[in-house]
Every structure is written in structure tokens, then in C-alpha cells.
Amino acid sequence: VDWFFRNINYGKTTDFSWKTELEYNVTRGIPTAVTIPMLGWVAKDNTSFSFPVSDFGTQDAVDGDAGNGMAGGKKLPPPSPTQTSVASTPEFVSEWIMAIAEEDRKRGGAPSVKMFFLDNEPGLWHDTHRDVHPSTLTYEELLEKTLAYATAVRRASPDALIAGPAEWGWSGYFYSPFDLEAGVQKKPDRRSHGDVPLVPWLLSRLADHERKTGQKLLDVLDLHFYPQAKGIGIGESGDTDSATAALRIRSTRALWDPTYKDESWIDEPVQLLPLMKRWINGSYPGLRISIGEYNWGAEKHMSGGLALAEVLGRFGENQVFSAFYWRYPQPNTPAWYAFKAFGNYDDAGARFPSQHIPTTKTRFASVFAAKDAAAKKLVLIALNFEPDRAVASDIRLDGCQATSDRSFVYEGASTGFSQDAAKPTKTKTGVSFEMPPYSISVLEFKTP
């Protein structure tokens, strides 16, 4: 736990381990992604901590004998990493992955781990893990560790996907922590590397490595993103007044809209998904896209559910390979039903299909469309962002001979989606449908 630099058993039971976690997922048919430590150190037990009050004296925050490593607002010099940790070398990682493979062989099934992430937010090591990595990460250290640990992963599990660099957020995409400590006007690390932003520079070096050696060490570009505007929050937190609720929904445009200027300290267009595609196309063509962490807050409020549904729709539109919500919404909340809109809207396994169909939206609403592989089923997900006004939609189904089958509407009740509460009306060009205020609607169509 980095706020007291303390090792704990993070599982719910005393026998919690990677074996029990993988077994749990395998028995439920859940594919697993595993984070591989590149920091160089891992916890040696579940009891040690780095800044004992008995050794370091009074600190700004304590929990028993464990201190936060701060005294009078200043950082205390860290102890030897061996106080809490053991070395985690590429060889250590390789042995672990081979042990996972051995458990898979004993089980007689397919590989339990589908993707390995190269650590988590390395740009924050000097803060969250400063007891074992007090120095700020540089371009060269990130490349060196990526090459070493990704090589270990590839040798131990040749067919697994490798994802990285799992950076924490906007500034971390463009600058190393060494740059940020010196100031982005100076950016000494970036300047010494051709003034190329960190992420595309790393991708180009990994592409060079593949051209020279024939060894592909990255399959998926993974970045984290949390909206930074005031009051949006994470998880159940976040303001829900009308202005912040509207901002929460509006801020999802940072994922895709080149005209949207992010309403936070970022203060410029983010257009994250197109940006990632440009970096891939320019530096390492062929990589997939992952958003390793994201959350738009207010999970128990309809603005949180609508923002999340909008995000999921945009992920689909932009062919995002994987996305990992941090952490998980409580059942029967708007965020929960945003996931169900795409994954099980009828409680009988009905899902949003996989073949995306382009749609046109307005600032009041979004519509996402997809068809199944056999082109026999068309599903629309319509979102009304207006909190107190129904929106009459005229949905054109150009060139599609589809007939309405079922409809489901969610308006924030804990009971979830109501089926066929308001059916679409057929028109000459498609269907008309009235979306209730602050609602998620799922419309099913059959095609000949």
C-alpha cells in the first residue's frame, strides 16, 4: 500500500495468490490480464513497511508504527529496498510466467493469461513507490526496462499479448518524470531525444528493435485516462449538481473530438483515441489500442451512467481492443446498467453486436449501432443527455430493411431496463422513438 509504503495481503482470504485468482477466473470463463512488475522490486511478505515510526520518528501521518515517509511536509530518505522487498529481475518474471504455464498444463486447458501489462504507471514510481525507486524515470530507463522485461515475457509465453507502457495520464504521455520535475519548458530529457514525446519515442524504439531482431515486444499500446475537470470524481465520488453532471457527460468528448478543448488544467484538445492511432501509425504500425484504466465518477447518478455508456460506445467506434474500468460499479447503479446496455440488456445474454455501423449524433444525444456477424440482427443504443426533457429521435436506417423487434429503456431505477415500455414507430426512412429524459435505450431490429 503506497500511502504507508506497507505490504499487505490484498486478497479476501489468507490463501489468496496468483494461483487462486487464475483458478477463479478460469472456472468462470473469464480471460485474465496480468501486470508484470518492471520496477525491480516486489513485496517480500505481507507485514513489512518502509518508514517505521520507531526508526524514523514522528511523521505527518501514521497507522500504528507505519509512517507515510513525510515529516513536516518533507520527504524522509528511504531505507534500503530490502526492508520491504526482494529483487524482481526479468529472470524472476520469466520463472513466474512459466509457473503459470505449468499450472495451465496441469489443468489441461488453454492459457489462462491472455495479456501481460508491462508494469503500472511507471511515470509515478518516484511517488507511489519512492521507498524503492526514489529517482524520477527517464526515457532511457523506461526503454531499458521495457526491452528487458518484455523479452522475458515473450520467451516465457510466446503467444501472449504484451501491452504497455500503461502510463498514468496526459502529461505522462508527452514527458518523462525527469522532464516534469525539471519543468516542461526545460524538458531536458525530451530535448535530448529529438524533442519527441515519450510515448511515440518509445514506440519507435520498440519498432526499431523488431526490425533489427525480428522480435516483437509490444502488441498493444496501453494508456490510462481519467477526466481531470473539477468535481467529476472517480467511482462513487463526484459532484452531481446540474452543471457538473453536464460537464461529466461533455468531458467524454476528450476521447474522440478534435474540436473539444478539455475543461481542466489540460486546457487543450485531447482526442485520445485518434491520438493513439496517429502515434501507432507513425511509430509502430499494427499495434492494438487499450485503455488500461478509466472512470468518469458518479456511478450512482444518471450522469455517471450516461457518461460511461458514451465512453463504451466510443470505445467500440474506435476499435479499442481492451479497456479496464477502475474498479467496478456496484450492482443496480446507473454505471452498472451502462455496462449491461452493451453486455446483457435483457438479462438473458443479449449483447451489443461486434460489427460497428457508423452513426450521426447531436449534442443532446448519441446513438451507437452494430450488427451481428450474420447480418440478421441490428442493435441501436440511444443516449439522451437531457436531464429534464424527452428527445424525439428520427432514426434513419438508410439502405437497411429492418423491422423493429424489442426495445429496452433505462431511466435510473434500481430495477433496470423496462422492456417494450415505448416501442419505435416505423417511418418511411426508418423509425421514430422518444427517448425519456436522462435515459439509455436499446432498440433491437431484425434484418432479412
N, C-alpha and C positions, 0 to 999 in steps of 0.2 A: 504494500500500500504506500504510494509515493508521498502522501501528505504527512506521514510519520516515518517514511522510509523503513517500513516494517514488513517482515514476511508473515503471511497468514495462510491458513487453509481456506482457499476461496470457494471450495465445494460445500455442498449442503450436508455431506456425510464425511466421516473420518477416513473412509476408504476412497475418497474422490481422487481420481487420477486420469491421465490421458486414456488409459485403457477403459475405465468405466464410462468416460464421456463418449468415446468412439463406439463402444458397445451399445450405449443408449441410442445413439443416432442410427446405427446400422439396423437395429431391431425395429426402428420406426421408419426406415426408408429415407432417412434424412442425409443428404450429401454433406460432407464436412469440409470446412476450410480451416487450416491450422496456421497460426502465426509462429514463424521461426525467429528466435532471438538472434539479432546480429550485434547487440550491444557489447557482447564479450563476457557477460556475467549473467548468471541465473541464481535464484534463491537456493541456498543450501539446506534450508529447513523451513518450518512454519512458525518459528518463535523469535528469530533474531531481529534486531533493529539497529540502525546506524548511529543514532545520537542519544545514547542513554544519559539521562539527567545525572546519574551517579558518576558519569565520566566527564560530561561536557558542561555540567552546571545548569542553572536556570535558563529556560528557553521561552520563546514567545507563546508557544502552545505545547501542551504535554498531554499524554494519555498514559497514566501510570509512570513508568520510568522512561517511556519513549518520548523523545522530543522531536520538534519539527525542524531542527537544524538551524533555527534562527534565534538570535539574541539581540535585543534592541534594534530589530529591523535589519540586522546584518547577518549574512550567511556565515555559519561556522565552517571551518575547514573540515572536509570529510575525513573519516577514518580510512583504513585500508579496506578495499572492497571485500577482502576475505572475511571481514567481520560478519557479513550477511550472506556472502555469495561464493559460488565456485565458478571457475572459468568455463565459458561456453564457446568452444572453438568450432570451426567448421567440421572437424572430425567428430566432435561431440554431437553436432546436429545430424551428421550423416548416420551415426550409430543409432540415434533416436528414430530416424525415418526408416531405417532398415528393421528396427524392432517393431515399428508399426506394420511394415510389410509382412513380417513374420507372423504377427497376430492375425493378419488378413488370411495368410496361407492356412493357419490352423483352423480358421473359421470356414475356409473353403469358398469364400465369396470374392466379389470384385474388390478392388482397392477402396478402403473406407474414406481416404482423404483425396478429394478431387483437386484441391488447390492449396498451395503454400504461399503465405504472405511473408515478404522479407521485412520482418520486424513491424513495429507500430510507431508511427510519428517520430522518426529519428531526429527530426528538427527540434524536438523538445527534450531530448536526452539530458541536456545540461541542466534542465529544470526538474523534470519529473524523476530523473534518475541521477541527480547530480552527486549522490553519495558514491556512485561507482563510475560515473562519466561526467566529471565536473567541467571538462573543456567543451567549447562550442564546436559543433560538427562543421566540417569543411567540404567543399566539392570533392576533394581527393579522398578523404576518409570515407565518404558515402560510396564513391565508386569502388574503392578498395574492398570495403566490406561486402558490397553487393556482388562483386565478382567472386570473392572467396566463398560466401555462404550460398549463393545461387549455384555455384559449381558443385558444392556439396549436396545440395538438394537434387540437382539434375543427375548426378551419379547414383544417388541412392534411390531415386524414383524417376526414371527417365520419362515416363508418360504423364506425370502430374503437371498441372499448370502452375506457373510461378508468377506471382503478382507483386508489384511494388511501384514506387517507393513508400506508399502508404503515408504520404505527408499530411500534416495536420490542417492546413488551411492556406488562404490566399497568399500571404507573404512568403510562406514556406515553399510555394511553387516556383517563386522567382529568385529567391535569395537563400544563401546558406545561413545558418545561425551565426556564423562568424561575421557575415555581412551585416546582419540585423543588429548585432552587438556594436559594430563599428558605426552603423548608420547607413541607410540605403543611399544617401547622397554620395558617400565614400565608396561603398560596396567593394572593398578591396579584393575579396575572393572572386566575385563575379567578374570584375575587370581583368583579373589575371587569367580568366578563362574565356577570353574573347567577348566579354560583356554579354554572354548568352545566359538566359535564365536557367536556373538549376535543373528543372525537370527536363526540358528538351536537350540540355547539355548531357545529362545522364543517359537519356535515350540514345543519343548519337554515339556515345562511347560504347554502350552495350551493342549497338548495331555494328560498330567497327569490330568489336570483339567477335561477333558472329561471322563477319566476313573473313576475318583472319584465321579463325579456328574452326569454323563450322559448328560451333557450339552455341545454341540459342539458350540464353539465360533468363529471358523475360518473355512471358506470353501475354500478360495483362498489365496495362497501365492503371494503377490504383491510386486515387487521391481521396482525401476526406473533405467534406464541406458541411459547415453549419452556418446558417444565416446569422449575420452579425448586427443587424439593426436592433435598436433598443427595445426591450420588452418582449421579443419573440420567444425566448426561452428554449429549453430543452426538456423533453419528456412531458411530465405533467405540469411543469412550470411554464411561465409566460403569461403576460397580461392578456385580458380578453375584452377590454373596452373596445368600442366600435372602431376607433382609429387604429389601434394596434392589431385588431383582428383583420382589418382590411390590409394593413401593411404586411402581415404574415402571409396572406394569400398572394399579395402582389410581389413579394420578395422571391417567390418561386421562379419568377422570370429571370433571376440571375443564372439559372441553369441553361437557358437557351436563347434569350432575347438580346441581340446586339444593340438594340436601342434603349434598353433598360439600364439606367445608372443606379448602381446599388446604393440603397438608402442607409448607409452605415459609414464607418470610418474608411471603408474601401473606396467609396465615392467615385466609382468608375464602372463601366460595363464589365461584368464578369463573364457571361456567356460560357459557362464552364464546359459544357459538353461539346460545343463546337470548338472551343479552345483545345480541349484534349485531342479531338480528331485532327486539328491542324498540327499539333505537336507530333502526333503519331505519323501523319502523312509526310511531315518534313524531316523527321529524325529517325523513325524506326517503323516503316510501313508494315501493316499486318497485325499489329497488336490489338487486343480487345480492350474494352473500357470497363472499369469497375469504380464504384463509389463505396469505399470501404467503411465509411461512417457518415451518417446524415441524420437529421432530426429537425423538425420545424416547430416543436413545442405545442403546448396547449392541447394535449392528447384528449382531454375530457370535454373540449369545446368544439363546436362545429367548424370554427375557423381552422383548428388544428387538423380535423379530419379532412376538410376540403383541401387544405394546403398539401397534405400527404397524398391524397388522391391525385391531385395535379402533378405532384412530383413523380408518382408512379407512372402516370400516363406519359410524362415527358421522358422518363427512362425508356419506356417502350418505343416511343417515336424515334429516339436517338440510338437505338440498338445497344443499350447498355447491357453488357454481358452479366454483371453481377452487381448487387447493391446490398449493403448490410445496415439495417436500421439499428440505431443505438438508443435504448437497448431493446425493449419490446413494450407494446401498448397493453394496458390492462383490458381484459375481456369486456365486451359490451360498451366500449367507449367509441366516440367518433373515429379515432385513429384505428381502432380495431376493425371497424366496419369499412374504413377506406381500403384496408388490405383485403377484406372479404369481397369487396366490389370486384376486385381483379382475380381473387383466388377461390371463392366459394359462396357466391352471392345467393344461391338457392338452398344452402345447407345440405346439398346432395352432390356436391362436387363440380357444379358448373363453374367454368373458368373463362376469363377473357382469353380469346384465342391468340395464337402466336404470330399470325401474319398481319402486320400493320397495314392499315389503309389511311392515306393522308386525309386530313380534315381541315376545315377552316373554322376559326374561333372568333369570339368577340371579347371585349374586356369584361363583360358581365358573366360570361360562361365559357366553358371549354367542353369539347366533345372529342372523345377518342374512339377509334373504330378499328376492328380487326376481324378477320375471317379465319375459319379453321382450314387445315391442310386440304380437305376435300372440297372446299368452297361451298359447303352445304349450310353453313351457319355463319351469320353475321351478328356481331355484338357491338353495341354502342354504349359508352359510359359518358353521361352528361352531367356536368357540374354547374350548379347555379351559385354564384358567389354573392348574390344579393341577399342580405340578411332579412329583409322585410318586404321583398317584392318577388312575386312569381314572374318567371320569364317564359313567354310564349316562344317556342322554338319551331322554326320551319326547317326540317332536316331534309335536304335534298339527297336522294340516292341515285345520282346520275349513272345511268347505264346499268343499274343493278335491279333486277327483277326480284325484289324481296317482299315477303309477306310477314307482317308482324306476328310474333309467336307469344312471348311472355314479356312482362315488364316488372321491374322491382324498384322501389323508391325508399331511400333512407333519409329521414329528416331530423335525426338526432336522438330518437327514442332508444332506450336500452334493449328494446325488443327487436331492433334491427330492421331489416328490409321488409316492406309490405309488398306482397305480390299482387299485380294487376289492380292496384288502387286507382291508377289513372292510365288507361291504355292510349297508345298513339292513334291518331286519326289519319287514315290514308288520304294523300293528296295526289295531284297529277304528277308531281315531281318527287314525291317521297312520302314523308309523314309529318304531321304537326304534333307537338307534345308540349304540355305546360309543365315546366319544372317548378316545383314548390320553392319557396324561399329557402336559402341555405340547405341545399339538398344534393344527394348523389343518386342518380337514376341509372339503371341498367336496362337497356332495351335489347331484346333478342329478336332476330329475324331468321326465317328460313329462306333459302335460295334454291331455285330449281336445279 
